[in-house]
Amino acid sequence: MTRKDTNVIGRREELSLLRELIAPPHKESHVLLLLGDPGLGKTVLLAEAAREAKAAGMRVLATTGRESEQDLAFAGLHQLLRPVLDRVARLPTRQAEALRGAFGLSDDPAPPDALLTGIAVLTLLSELSDEQPLLVSADDTQWLDRASLDALAFAARRLESEQFVLLAGARGNVPPAGFERDLPQLLLRPLTRPDAGLLLDAQPRPPHGRLREQVLTQAVGNPLALIERPG
């Protein structure tokens, strides 16, 4: 078993749910919020979902919140849409202008219009999903700027029958701003003791005996604590 394999030990049900969301046929849109304490594996699950989505022929767009950028309006949205910015020119004129303005790409900048920007994101994601099933992955959304969160939430609530999946991870058990109401959630729990033991034993130079039991007790089922335990 490789180190990559060990990252998903004990997450069979969670992986099964994610695979159901991204498996063809894609007849309706899906949104899922992955919540849980730091180190429980949200990033690993999002990465695995993205890998399998690409293998299944989906287009994948991804963004990750950064604490240093949480006050920069539309920074997260720009990271997400940067690979498809060439498509902005095909949007209706006012929507294209709003999105360029939000990203500081307009020759004649104007104050950002939140509604028009949200509509532009909705139109763009809808058109992309018409061409090819689309997965949008947003990690560490607790650090995404509010403008990006609002635009994503606006689109997510209106994409219903498209070939579209949005997966968003956030620390804690509270959804990110804008996603609080009526969206499906998956709250990650600590690993069971047997799965925690399997994960620990799969690491390079795993501890044995009393030290092994001490590590398992102190980690309380947190995968990151098990993998990055003090030497």
BALOBA-1460 file (C-alpha; in Angstrom, 3 decimals):
// residues 231
<rec num="1" residu="m" x="0.000" y="0.000" z="0.000"/>
<rec num="2" residu="t" x="1.424" y="3.384" z="-0.987"/>
<rec num="3" residu="r" x="1.295" y="6.566" z="1.042"/>
<rec num="4" residu="k" x="-1.275" y="7.924" z="-1.415"/>
<rec num="5" residu="d" x="-3.475" y="4.908" z="-0.741"/>
<rec num="6" residu="t" x="-3.311" y="5.463" z="3.028"/>
<rec num="7" residu="n" x="-4.868" y="8.909" z="2.688"/>
<rec num="8" residu="v" x="-8.337" y="7.447" z="2.091"/>
<rec num="9" residu="i" x="-8.344" y="4.639" z="4.648"/>
<rec num="10" residu="g" x="-11.584" y="4.679" z="6.603"/>
<rec num="11" residu="r" x="-13.494" y="6.870" z="4.150"/>
<rec num="12" residu="r" x="-15.332" y="4.198" z="2.187"/>
<rec num="13" residu="e" x="-18.821" y="5.671" z="2.676"/>
<rec num="14" residu="e" x="-17.648" y="9.202" z="1.912"/>
<rec num="15" residu="l" x="-15.838" y="8.115" z="-1.256"/>
<rec num="16" residu="s" x="-18.856" y="6.108" z="-2.348"/>
<rec num="17" residu="l" x="-21.078" y="9.186" z="-2.020"/>
<rec num="18" residu="l" x="-18.661" y="11.352" z="-4.006"/>
<rec num="19" residu="r" x="-18.409" y="8.721" z="-6.737"/>
<rec num="20" residu="e" x="-22.185" y="8.616" z="-7.020"/>
<rec num="21" residu="l" x="-22.270" y="12.378" z="-7.571"/>
<rec num="22" residu="i" x="-19.694" y="12.381" z="-10.363"/>
<rec num="23" residu="a" x="-20.651" y="9.114" z="-12.051"/>
<rec num="24" residu="p" x="-22.451" y="9.329" z="-15.407"/>
<rec num="25" residu="p" x="-25.078" y="9.843" z="-16.564"/>
<rec num="26" residu="h" x="-25.184" y="13.469" z="-15.407"/>
<rec num="27" residu="k" x="-28.881" y="14.288" z="-15.608"/>
<rec num="28" residu="e" x="-29.094" y="16.843" z="-12.797"/>
<rec num="29" residu="s" x="-26.858" y="19.174" z="-10.820"/>
<rec num="30" residu="h" x="-25.467" y="18.342" z="-7.392"/>
<rec num="31" residu="v" x="-24.007" y="20.408" z="-4.560"/>
<rec num="32" residu="l" x="-22.306" y="18.930" z="-1.503"/>
<rec num="33" residu="l" x="-20.589" y="20.692" z="1.399"/>
<rec num="34" residu="l" x="-17.803" y="18.756" z="3.125"/>
<rec num="35" residu="l" x="-17.454" y="19.941" z="6.713"/>
<rec num="36" residu="g" x="-15.214" y="18.872" z="9.572"/>
<rec num="37" residu="d" x="-12.301" y="19.724" z="11.816"/>
<rec num="38" residu="p" x="-8.824" y="20.335" z="10.360"/>
<rec num="39" residu="g" x="-6.988" y="17.162" z="9.428"/>
<rec num="40" residu="l" x="-10.032" y="14.929" z="8.893"/>
<rec num="41" residu="g" x="-9.420" y="14.590" z="5.156"/>
<rec num="42" residu="k" x="-11.590" y="17.100" z="3.306"/>
<rec num="43" residu="t" x="-8.741" y="18.105" z="0.989"/>
<rec num="44" residu="v" x="-7.875" y="14.466" z="0.290"/>
<rec num="45" residu="l" x="-11.489" y="13.622" z="-0.554"/>
<rec num="46" residu="l" x="-11.810" y="16.642" z="-2.851"/>
<rec num="47" residu="a" x="-8.582" y="15.688" z="-4.620"/>
<rec num="48" residu="e" x="-9.752" y="12.108" z="-5.050"/>
<rec num="49" residu="a" x="-13.094" y="13.299" z="-6.423"/>
<rec num="50" residu="a" x="-11.289" y="15.566" z="-8.898"/>
<rec num="51" residu="r" x="-9.006" y="12.741" z="-10.000"/>
<rec num="52" residu="e" x="-11.917" y="10.393" z="-10.600"/>
<rec num="53" residu="a" x="-13.965" y="13.115" z="-12.306"/>
<rec num="54" residu="k" x="-11.172" y="13.731" z="-14.817"/>
<rec num="55" residu="a" x="-10.889" y="10.006" z="-15.423"/>
<rec num="56" residu="a" x="-14.635" y="9.945" z="-16.101"/>
<rec num="57" residu="g" x="-14.330" y="12.703" z="-18.706"/>
<rec num="58" residu="m" x="-15.469" y="15.669" z="-16.630"/>
<rec num="59" residu="r" x="-13.949" y="19.130" z="-16.827"/>
<rec num="60" residu="v" x="-12.630" y="20.148" z="-13.401"/>
<rec num="61" residu="l" x="-12.303" y="23.729" z="-12.155"/>
<rec num="62" residu="a" x="-10.837" y="24.224" z="-8.681"/>
<rec num="63" residu="t" x="-10.137" y="26.961" z="-6.188"/>
<rec num="64" residu="t" x="-8.665" y="26.968" z="-2.692"/>
<rec num="65" residu="g" x="-9.244" y="29.677" z="-0.110"/>
<rec num="66" residu="r" x="-6.134" y="31.363" z="1.258"/>
<rec num="67" residu="e" x="-6.166" y="33.194" z="4.541"/>
<rec num="68" residu="s" x="-3.959" y="35.930" z="3.083"/>
<rec num="69" residu="e" x="-6.498" y="36.589" z="0.289"/>
<rec num="70" residu="q" x="-9.795" y="36.424" z="2.156"/>
<rec num="71" residu="d" x="-10.174" y="40.217" z="2.016"/>
<rec num="72" residu="l" x="-9.433" y="40.428" z="-1.740"/>
<rec num="73" residu="a" x="-12.768" y="40.566" z="-3.540"/>
<rec num="74" residu="f" x="-13.181" y="37.893" z="-6.238"/>
<rec num="75" residu="a" x="-9.693" y="36.412" z="-5.661"/>
<rec num="76" residu="g" x="-11.122" y="32.916" z="-5.216"/>
<rec num="77" residu="l" x="-13.419" y="33.250" z="-8.215"/>
<rec num="78" residu="h" x="-10.523" y="34.431" z="-10.383"/>
<rec num="79" residu="q" x="-8.483" y="31.373" z="-9.354"/>
<rec num="80" residu="l" x="-11.434" y="29.142" z="-10.245"/>
<rec num="81" residu="l" x="-12.201" y="30.671" z="-13.643"/>
<rec num="82" residu="r" x="-8.682" y="31.523" z="-14.783"/>
<rec num="83" residu="p" x="-8.456" y="28.412" z="-17.032"/>
<rec num="84" residu="v" x="-11.616" y="29.485" z="-18.903"/>
<rec num="85" residu="l" x="-11.249" y="33.266" z="-19.002"/>
<rec num="86" residu="d" x="-11.113" y="33.095" z="-22.785"/>
<rec num="87" residu="r" x="-14.801" y="32.142" z="-22.658"/>
<rec num="88" residu="v" x="-15.819" y="35.424" z="-21.019"/>
<rec num="89" residu="a" x="-15.920" y="37.158" z="-24.415"/>
<rec num="90" residu="r" x="-18.778" y="34.875" z="-25.462"/>
<rec num="91" residu="l" x="-21.026" y="36.020" z="-22.622"/>
<rec num="92" residu="p" x="-23.692" y="38.696" z="-23.124"/>
<rec num="93" residu="t" x="-21.993" y="42.087" z="-23.186"/>
<rec num="94" residu="r" x="-23.072" y="43.355" z="-19.760"/>
<rec num="95" residu="q" x="-22.237" y="40.047" z="-18.083"/>
<rec num="96" residu="a" x="-18.818" y="39.941" z="-19.724"/>
<rec num="97" residu="e" x="-18.133" y="43.508" z="-18.633"/>
<rec num="98" residu="a" x="-19.200" y="42.731" z="-15.061"/>
<rec num="99" residu="l" x="-16.922" y="39.698" z="-14.838"/>
<rec num="100" residu="r" x="-13.961" y="41.523" z="-16.379"/>
<rec num="101" residu="g" x="-14.566" y="44.409" z="-14.002"/>
<rec num="102" residu="a" x="-14.648" y="42.069" z="-11.006"/>
<rec num="103" residu="f" x="-11.274" y="40.670" z="-12.054"/>
<rec num="104" residu="g" x="-9.745" y="44.060" z="-12.855"/>
<rec num="105" residu="l" x="-9.461" y="43.187" z="-16.541"/>
<rec num="106" residu="s" x="-11.640" y="45.978" z="-17.905"/>
<rec num="107" residu="d" x="-10.249" y="49.002" z="-19.709"/>
<rec num="108" residu="d" x="-13.059" y="51.055" z="-18.243"/>
<rec num="109" residu="p" x="-13.345" y="49.785" z="-14.636"/>
<rec num="110" residu="a" x="-16.568" y="50.346" z="-12.739"/>
<rec num="111" residu="p" x="-17.679" y="49.341" z="-9.243"/>
<rec num="112" residu="p" x="-18.414" y="45.580" z="-9.200"/>
<rec num="113" residu="d" x="-22.057" y="44.675" z="-9.712"/>
<rec num="114" residu="a" x="-22.697" y="41.644" z="-7.490"/>
<rec num="115" residu="l" x="-25.899" y="40.587" z="-9.271"/>
<rec num="116" residu="l" x="-24.486" y="40.878" z="-12.784"/>
<rec num="117" residu="t" x="-21.313" y="39.103" z="-11.714"/>
<rec num="118" residu="g" x="-23.329" y="36.257" z="-10.208"/>
<rec num="119" residu="i" x="-25.401" y="35.987" z="-13.395"/>
<rec num="120" residu="a" x="-22.207" y="35.961" z="-15.473"/>
<rec num="121" residu="v" x="-20.781" y="33.110" z="-13.388"/>
<rec num="122" residu="l" x="-24.080" y="31.241" z="-13.698"/>
<rec num="123" residu="t" x="-24.127" y="31.675" z="-17.479"/>
<rec num="124" residu="l" x="-20.490" y="30.684" z="-17.877"/>
<rec num="125" residu="l" x="-20.767" y="27.544" z="-15.737"/>
<rec num="126" residu="s" x="-24.018" y="26.589" z="-17.448"/>
<rec num="127" residu="e" x="-22.460" y="26.899" z="-20.902"/>
<rec num="128" residu="l" x="-19.393" y="24.916" z="-19.867"/>
<rec num="129" residu="s" x="-21.561" y="22.150" z="-18.428"/>
<rec num="130" residu="d" x="-23.597" y="22.017" z="-21.648"/>
<rec num="131" residu="e" x="-20.430" y="21.104" z="-23.510"/>
<rec num="132" residu="q" x="-18.976" y="18.676" z="-20.962"/>
<rec num="133" residu="p" x="-19.894" y="17.480" z="-17.458"/>
<rec num="134" residu="l" x="-18.352" y="19.949" z="-15.016"/>
<rec num="135" residu="l" x="-16.993" y="19.561" z="-11.488"/>
<rec num="136" residu="v" x="-16.301" y="22.695" z="-9.470"/>
<rec num="137" residu="s" x="-14.174" y="22.012" z="-6.397"/>
<rec num="138" residu="a" x="-13.693" y="24.662" z="-3.702"/>
<rec num="139" residu="d" x="-11.435" y="23.825" z="-0.769"/>
<rec num="140" residu="d" x="-10.879" y="25.782" z="2.448"/>
<rec num="141" residu="t" x="-13.910" y="27.913" z="1.712"/>
<rec num="142" residu="q" x="-13.729" y="29.380" z="5.216"/>
<rec num="143" residu="w" x="-10.959" y="31.553" z="3.704"/>
<rec num="144" residu="l" x="-12.579" y="32.371" z="0.380"/>
<rec num="145" residu="d" x="-13.478" y="36.033" z="-0.004"/>
<rec num="146" residu="r" x="-17.164" y="36.819" z="0.470"/>
<rec num="147" residu="a" x="-17.642" y="38.117" z="-3.077"/>
<rec num="148" residu="s" x="-16.468" y="34.805" z="-4.544"/>
<rec num="149" residu="l" x="-18.613" y="32.813" z="-2.121"/>
<rec num="150" residu="d" x="-21.685" y="34.850" z="-3.007"/>
<rec num="151" residu="a" x="-21.134" y="34.367" z="-6.746"/>
<rec num="152" residu="l" x="-20.648" y="30.608" z="-6.353"/>
<rec num="153" residu="a" x="-23.669" y="30.253" z="-4.075"/>
<rec num="154" residu="f" x="-25.783" y="32.278" z="-6.518"/>
<rec num="155" residu="a" x="-24.860" y="29.924" z="-9.366"/>
<rec num="156" residu="a" x="-25.129" y="26.749" z="-7.280"/>
<rec num="157" residu="r" x="-28.725" y="27.511" z="-6.290"/>
<rec num="158" residu="r" x="-29.782" y="28.039" z="-9.899"/>
<rec num="159" residu="l" x="-27.990" y="25.217" z="-11.715"/>
<rec num="160" residu="e" x="-30.538" y="22.422" z="-11.442"/>
<rec num="161" residu="s" x="-30.610" y="20.211" z="-14.540"/>
<rec num="162" residu="e" x="-27.114" y="20.855" z="-15.877"/>
<rec num="163" residu="q" x="-24.198" y="18.406" z="-15.942"/>
<rec num="164" residu="f" x="-22.732" y="20.182" z="-12.937"/>
<rec num="165" residu="v" x="-21.340" y="19.163" z="-9.542"/>
<rec num="166" residu="l" x="-20.086" y="21.565" z="-6.874"/>
<rec num="167" residu="l" x="-18.063" y="20.217" z="-3.952"/>
<rec num="168" residu="a" x="-17.060" y="22.688" z="-1.252"/>
<rec num="169" residu="g" x="-14.947" y="21.955" z="1.818"/>
<rec num="170" residu="a" x="-14.889" y="24.076" z="4.971"/>
<rec num="171" residu="r" x="-13.434" y="23.737" z="8.458"/>
<rec num="172" residu="g" x="-15.785" y="23.167" z="11.359"/>
<rec num="173" residu="n" x="-19.439" y="22.163" z="11.253"/>
<rec num="174" residu="v" x="-20.825" y="25.467" z="9.952"/>
<rec num="175" residu="p" x="-21.265" y="25.988" z="6.186"/>
<rec num="176" residu="p" x="-19.422" y="28.905" z="4.559"/>
<rec num="177" residu="a" x="-21.220" y="32.223" z="4.170"/>
<rec num="178" residu="g" x="-23.890" y="32.101" z="1.492"/>
<rec num="179" residu="f" x="-24.215" y="28.310" z="1.669"/>
<rec num="180" residu="e" x="-26.072" y="28.095" z="4.975"/>
<rec num="181" residu="r" x="-29.542" y="27.219" z="3.716"/>
<rec num="182" residu="d" x="-30.881" y="23.951" z="2.348"/>
<rec num="183" residu="l" x="-27.730" y="22.557" z="0.741"/>
<rec num="184" residu="p" x="-26.641" y="18.956" z="1.372"/>
<rec num="185" residu="q" x="-23.827" y="18.515" z="3.892"/>
<rec num="186" residu="l" x="-21.372" y="15.749" z="4.730"/>
<rec num="187" residu="l" x="-19.829" y="16.130" z="8.183"/>
<rec num="188" residu="l" x="-16.591" y="14.163" z="8.460"/>
<rec num="189" residu="r" x="-16.039" y="12.299" z="11.703"/>
<rec num="190" residu="p" x="-12.778" y="10.995" z="13.202"/>
<rec num="191" residu="l" x="-11.660" y="7.573" z="12.022"/>
<rec num="192" residu="t" x="-12.732" y="4.566" z="14.010"/>
<rec num="193" residu="r" x="-10.028" y="2.993" z="16.166"/>
<rec num="194" residu="p" x="-9.523" y="0.052" z="13.744"/>
<rec num="195" residu="d" x="-9.222" y="2.358" z="10.713"/>
<rec num="196" residu="a" x="-6.920" y="4.690" z="12.628"/>
<rec num="197" residu="g" x="-4.744" y="1.685" z="13.385"/>
<rec num="198" residu="l" x="-4.655" y="0.690" z="9.706"/>
<rec num="199" residu="l" x="-3.660" y="4.198" z="8.699"/>
<rec num="200" residu="l" x="-0.934" y="4.401" z="11.331"/>
<rec num="201" residu="d" x="0.460" y="0.990" z="10.429"/>
<rec num="202" residu="a" x="0.635" y="1.996" z="6.748"/>
<rec num="203" residu="q" x="3.040" y="4.870" z="7.466"/>
<rec num="204" residu="p" x="6.816" y="4.609" z="7.101"/>
<rec num="205" residu="r" x="8.358" y="3.260" z="10.318"/>
<rec num="206" residu="p" x="5.072" y="2.879" z="12.239"/>
<rec num="207" residu="p" x="5.329" y="2.726" z="16.033"/>
<rec num="208" residu="h" x="4.709" y="-0.509" z="17.915"/>
<rec num="209" residu="g" x="3.560" y="-1.633" z="21.291"/>
<rec num="210" residu="r" x="2.921" y="0.981" z="23.955"/>
<rec num="211" residu="l" x="4.049" y="3.843" z="21.698"/>
<rec num="212" residu="r" x="1.540" y="2.784" z="19.040"/>
<rec num="213" residu="e" x="-1.299" y="2.824" z="21.570"/>
<rec num="214" residu="q" x="-0.175" y="6.215" z="22.824"/>
<rec num="215" residu="v" x="-0.213" y="7.704" z="19.319"/>
<rec num="216" residu="l" x="-3.663" y="6.264" z="18.594"/>
<rec num="217" residu="t" x="-5.020" y="7.676" z="21.846"/>
<rec num="218" residu="q" x="-3.552" y="11.136" z="21.310"/>
<rec num="219" residu="a" x="-4.621" y="11.371" z="17.650"/>
<rec num="220" residu="v" x="-8.276" y="10.538" z="18.496"/>
<rec num="221" residu="g" x="-8.938" y="9.394" z="14.938"/>
<rec num="222" residu="n" x="-7.565" y="12.471" z="13.152"/>
<rec num="223" residu="p" x="-5.835" y="11.229" z="9.964"/>
<rec num="224" residu="l" x="-3.442" y="14.173" z="9.724"/>
<rec num="225" residu="a" x="-2.357" y="13.702" z="13.330"/>
<rec num="226" residu="l" x="-1.649" y="10.047" z="12.586"/>
<rec num="227" residu="i" x="0.325" y="10.751" z="9.425"/>
<rec num="228" residu="e" x="2.290" y="13.720" z="10.775"/>
<rec num="229" residu="r" x="2.791" y="12.436" z="14.312"/>
<rec num="230" residu="p" x="5.962" y="13.612" z="16.104"/>
<rec num="231" residu="g" x="8.887" y="11.294" z="15.359"/>
